[in-house]
Amino acid sequence: MTFVWPDFLWLLALLPALVLLYLWLLHRRKKNTVRYASLALVKQAAGKGPGWRRHVPPAMLLLAIGALLVATARPLAIVTLPTQQETIVLAMDVSGSMRAGDVQPNRLVAAQEAAKAFIKELPRSVRVGVVSFAGTAAVVQPPTQSREDVVAAIDRFQLQRGTAIGSGIVLSLATLFPDAGIDLSQITGARNMPLSPGEKPKKEFTPVQPGSYGSGAIILLTDGQRTTGPDPMDAAKMAADRGVKVYSVGIGTKDGETIGFEGWSMRVRLDEDTLKGIANLTRAEYFYAGTAGDLKKVYQSLSTRLVVEKKETEISALFAAVAAGLVVIAAGLSVAWFGRVM
């Protein structure tokens, strides 16, 4: 636990002084009682004393004061809270190597099934978009709350040549921020057009802290390494500057091998270093899935991370609530036992 205003913790030094004050008051009360002519008559009139119960309400009041003093220092703690995710974009590799059968029944089908199981676990309030990428990238399904539309989009994947990981990330960002004016010319190949009469220039972009955007995230799945398109790390830097986390998932061959099908072959190798770099730069995580079972576990883990998250949160209100509860209980016990408040 850390504190925003740790200097206020010095106020806790007042607690021993309050304990000494309480002990002094008890001693003074006992001294005054001895002044009676017959102590035996006083005890007989008073009946059985309250014993240990008389110390309970003051002790609880002391704890309440301590909790309030800690709250004054504004404590921070890592707590698990529901996320505020509103949009998840699945960026999925549909290059030809996804037809390989090292992940049963093949990489593409395993990825499709795992992705469809993943979206079923998400709250219905979360919108899901789908971007596919091979030699270029395309929005297969704009963000929607309709799980049926997302499943249909995933089932429509068509394999193509090339692997443009950077294009997948950039287009996913543009899907998350459709009005941000993200330059897609490096994906489509089209040149930026001059401003039309009356059109306002785009606002200058101001970077934010990586991982700070809590309303959306990107899940990137690929089985290869970049062969075309923008540099994936440059695309990851764009995501990091916008605070968007890019969770990367590697599937298939780690060490690299030649995969053949339908009379032709291709050399494929999973670029784990780049995928780890993307996740680290955007304050997300990298996952490796060597089998269909591993891939399902990865998506289950991602579902948990996107539903709840651990974050540093100020818990001053918690200490204040505990203090209030202690005061109420102390007052209630005092009234029940002694007929008065303290």
C-alpha positions in Angstrom: 0.0 0.0 0.0 1.2 3.5 -0.9 0.0 6.9 0.0 -0.6 10.1 -1.9 0.0 12.3 1.2 2.3 10.1 3.3 3.3 13.0 5.6 -0.2 12.9 7.2 0.7 9.5 8.6 2.5 11.3 11.4 -0.9 12.1 12.8 -1.0 8.5 13.9 1.4 9.6 16.7 -1.7 11.1 18.4 -3.1 7.7 19.1 -0.8 6.8 22.0 -1.5 10.2 23.5 -5.3 9.4 23.4 -4.6 6.1 25.1 -2.7 7.8 27.9 -5.5 10.4 28.2 -8.0 7.5 28.6 -5.9 5.8 31.2 -5.6 9.1 33.1 -9.3 9.6 33.1 -9.8 6.1 34.5 -7.3 6.7 37.2 -8.9 10.0 38.1 -12.3 8.4 38.3 -11.0 5.7 40.6 -9.3 8.3 42.8 -12.6 10.2 43.2 -14.4 7.1 44.1 -12.1 6.4 47.0 -13.2 9.7 48.6 -16.5 8.1 49.6 -16.7 7.3 53.4 -17.4 3.6 52.8 -16.1 2.0 49.6 -18.0 -1.2 50.5 -21.3 0.7 50.5 -20.5 2.3 47.1 -19.8 -1.1 45.6 -22.9 -2.6 47.1 -25.0 0.3 45.7 -23.4 0.1 42.3 -23.7 -3.7 42.0 -21.5 -5.7 39.7 -19.2 -3.5 37.7 -19.1 -3.4 33.9 -15.7 -5.1 33.8 -14.0 -5.4 30.4 -17.1 -4.1 28.6 -16.4 -0.5 29.6 -13.2 -0.6 27.5 -14.8 -1.9 24.3 -16.5 1.3 23.1 -13.5 3.6 23.7 -11.2 1.0 22.0 -13.5 0.9 18.9 -13.6 4.7 18.9 -9.8 4.8 19.0 -9.6 2.4 16.0 -12.1 4.6 14.1 -9.9 7.7 14.7 -6.9 5.7 13.5 -8.8 4.7 10.3 -9.8 8.3 9.6 -6.1 9.4 10.0 -5.0 6.8 7.5 -7.7 7.9 5.1 -6.4 11.5 5.5 -3.1 10.2 3.9 -5.0 9.0 0.8 -3.9 5.3 0.6 -3.5 3.6 -2.7 -3.8 -0.2 -3.3 -3.8 -2.6 -6.2 -7.4 -3.9 -6.3 -9.4 -6.0 -8.8 -12.3 -4.1 -10.4 -14.7 -4.5 -13.3 -13.2 -3.0 -16.4 -14.8 -0.3 -18.4 -14.0 -1.9 -21.7 -16.5 -0.9 -24.3 -14.9 -2.1 -27.6 -12.6 -5.0 -28.4 -11.1 -5.4 -31.8 -9.9 -8.8 -32.9 -7.1 -8.5 -35.4 -6.6 -11.9 -37.0 -4.0 -13.3 -39.4 -5.6 -14.9 -42.5 -2.3 -15.5 -44.4 -1.9 -18.7 -46.3 0.2 -20.3 -43.6 -2.9 -20.3 -41.3 -4.0 -23.4 -43.3 -1.2 -25.5 -41.8 -2.3 -28.5 -39.8 0.3 -28.4 -36.9 -2.6 -27.0 -34.8 -5.5 -29.3 -35.3 -7.6 -29.3 -37.4 -5.6 -26.4 -38.8 -4.5 -23.0 -37.5 -7.3 -21.0 -39.1 -10.1 -23.2 -37.8 -8.6 -23.4 -34.3 -8.3 -19.6 -34.2 -11.8 -19.2 -35.4 -13.3 -21.6 -32.8 -11.3 -20.1 -30.0 -12.2 -16.5 -31.0 -15.9 -17.4 -31.2 -15.8 -19.0 -27.7 -14.0 -15.9 -26.5 -16.7 -13.5 -27.6 -19.4 -15.6 -25.9 -17.7 -15.0 -22.6 -17.7 -11.2 -22.9 -20.4 -9.1 -21.3 -23.1 -8.2 -23.9 -22.4 -4.6 -23.3 -19.0 -4.9 -24.9 -18.8 -4.2 -28.6 -16.6 -6.5 -30.7 -15.1 -5.6 -34.1 -13.1 -7.9 -36.4 -10.1 -7.0 -38.6 -8.5 -9.6 -40.8 -5.0 -9.1 -42.3 -2.7 -10.9 -44.7 -0.9 -8.8 -47.5 -3.3 -6.0 -46.5 -5.9 -5.5 -43.8 -9.7 -5.1 -43.9 -12.5 -4.5 -41.5 -14.6 -7.7 -41.6 -17.0 -6.5 -38.9 -17.3 -3.0 -37.5 -17.7 -3.0 -33.7 -21.1 -4.3 -32.7 -22.9 -5.9 -29.7 -24.4 -8.5 -32.0 -22.5 -11.7 -31.3 -24.2 -13.4 -34.3 -22.8 -10.8 -36.7 -19.3 -11.2 -35.2 -19.4 -15.0 -35.5 -20.6 -14.7 -39.1 -17.7 -12.3 -39.8 -15.2 -14.7 -38.4 -16.6 -17.6 -40.4 -16.2 -15.5 -43.6 -12.4 -15.4 -43.4 -10.6 -15.9 -46.8 -6.9 -16.9 -46.9 -4.6 -14.6 -48.8 -0.8 -14.2 -49.3 1.5 -12.0 -47.2 1.6 -11.0 -43.6 1.1 -7.3 -42.8 1.0 -7.3 -39.0 1.4 -3.5 -38.8 -1.5 -3.0 -41.1 -3.7 -5.1 -38.9 -2.8 -2.9 -35.9 -3.2 0.4 -37.7 -6.6 -0.5 -39.1 -7.7 -1.8 -35.7 -6.8 1.6 -34.2 -8.8 3.3 -36.9 -11.7 1.0 -36.0 -11.4 2.0 -32.3 -11.1 5.7 -33.2 -13.1 6.2 -36.4 -13.1 10.0 -36.0 -9.4 10.4 -35.1 -8.3 10.8 -38.7 -5.7 8.0 -38.5 -3.7 7.9 -41.8 -4.5 4.7 -43.6 -2.6 5.6 -46.8 0.2 3.2 -45.8 -2.4 0.4 -45.8 -4.5 1.2 -48.8 -1.7 2.8 -50.9 -3.9 5.9 -51.6 -2.4 9.3 -51.2 -3.7 11.8 -48.8 -6.1 14.1 -50.5 -5.9 17.9 -50.0 -8.5 19.5 -47.8 -11.7 20.4 -49.6 -13.1 24.0 -49.4 -14.5 24.6 -45.9 -13.0 21.4 -44.4 -11.2 21.9 -41.1 -7.7 20.6 -40.6 -7.3 17.7 -38.3 -6.5 18.5 -34.7 -2.9 17.9 -33.6 -2.6 14.6 -31.8 -1.3 14.6 -28.2 0.1 11.3 -26.9 -1.1 9.8 -23.7 0.4 7.3 -21.2 0.7 3.8 -22.7 -2.0 1.4 -21.5 -4.2 4.3 -20.1 -7.1 3.9 -22.5 -9.7 1.9 -20.6 -12.5 1.9 -23.1 -11.1 -0.5 -25.7 -8.3 -2.9 -26.5 -6.9 -4.9 -29.5 -6.2 -8.6 -29.6 -3.7 -9.5 -32.3 -3.3 -13.1 -33.5 -0.7 -14.2 -36.0 1.3 -17.3 -36.9 4.1 -15.6 -38.9 6.3 -12.6 -39.3 5.8 -9.4 -41.3 6.4 -9.7 -45.0 4.8 -6.4 -46.1 3.1 -3.3 -44.8 4.2 -0.9 -42.1 6.6 -1.9 -39.4 4.6 -3.6 -36.6 6.6 -1.7 -33.9 5.7 1.6 -35.5 2.1 0.6 -35.5 2.4 -0.5 -31.8 3.9 2.9 -31.1 0.7 4.5 -32.5 -1.4 2.3 -30.2 0.8 3.1 -27.2 0.6 6.8 -27.9 -3.2 6.5 -27.8 -3.1 4.4 -24.6 -4.5 1.3 -26.3 -3.3 -2.1 -25.1 -2.5 -4.7 -27.8 -2.6 -8.2 -26.5 -0.6 -10.4 -28.9 -1.2 -14.1 -29.4 1.3 -16.3 -31.4 0.1 -19.5 -32.8 2.0 -22.3 -34.7 5.6 -22.9 -35.3 8.1 -21.2 -33.1 11.4 -22.2 -34.7 10.3 -22.0 -38.3 9.7 -24.7 -40.9 8.6 -25.2 -44.4 4.9 -25.9 -44.8 3.5 -27.3 -48.0 -0.1 -27.6 -49.2 -1.9 -27.7 -52.6 1.4 -28.2 -54.6 3.3 -25.2 -53.2 5.4 -24.6 -50.1 6.3 -21.7 -47.9 8.8 -21.0 -45.1 7.0 -19.7 -42.0 8.4 -18.7 -38.6 6.6 -17.1 -35.7 8.2 -13.7 -34.8 7.9 -13.9 -31.0 10.3 -11.1 -30.4 8.1 -8.6 -32.3 4.9 -9.9 -30.7 6.4 -9.5 -27.2 7.7 -6.1 -28.2 4.2 -5.0 -29.3 2.7 -6.2 -26.0 5.4 -4.7 -23.8 5.2 -1.3 -25.7 1.5 -1.1 -25.2 1.5 -2.4 -21.6 -0.3 -5.5 -22.5 0.7 -9.2 -22.6 2.0 -11.8 -25.0 0.6 -15.4 -25.2 1.9 -18.4 -27.1 -0.5 -21.1 -28.3 1.1 -24.2 -29.7 -2.1 -26.3 -29.8 -5.8 -25.7 -30.2 -6.2 -26.4 -26.5 -3.5 -23.8 -25.7 -5.3 -21.3 -27.9 -8.6 -21.8 -26.1 -6.9 -21.3 -22.7 -5.3 -18.1 -24.0 -8.6 -16.7 -25.0 -10.2 -17.8 -21.7 -7.4 -15.9 -19.9 -7.9 -12.9 -22.1 -11.6 -12.9 -21.3 -10.9 -12.8 -17.6 -8.4 -10.0 -18.1 -10.8 -7.9 -20.1 -13.8 -8.4 -17.7 -11.8 -7.5 -14.6 -8.5 -5.7 -14.1 -6.1 -5.0 -11.4 -5.2 -1.3 -11.0 -3.9 1.1 -8.4 -6.9 2.8 -6.8 -7.3 5.2 -4.0 -9.1 3.5 -1.1 -9.6 6.5 1.3 -13.4 5.9 1.2 -12.9 2.4 2.4 -11.1 3.5 5.5 -13.6 6.3 6.1 -16.4 3.7 5.8 -14.7 1.4 8.3 -14.3 4.3 10.7 -18.0 5.2 10.4 -19.0 1.6 11.1 -16.8 1.4 14.2 -18.3 4.6 15.6 -21.8 3.4 15.0 -21.0 0.0 16.7 -19.3 1.7 19.6 -22.2 4.0 20.2 -24.7 1.1 20.0 -22.8 -1.0 22.5 -22.4 1.9 24.9 -26.2 2.6 24.8 -27.0 -1.1 25.2 -24.7 -1.8 28.0 -24.6 1.6 29.9 -27.7 3.5 28.7 -25.6 6.3 27.3 -23.4 7.2 24.4 -19.8 6.7 25.8 
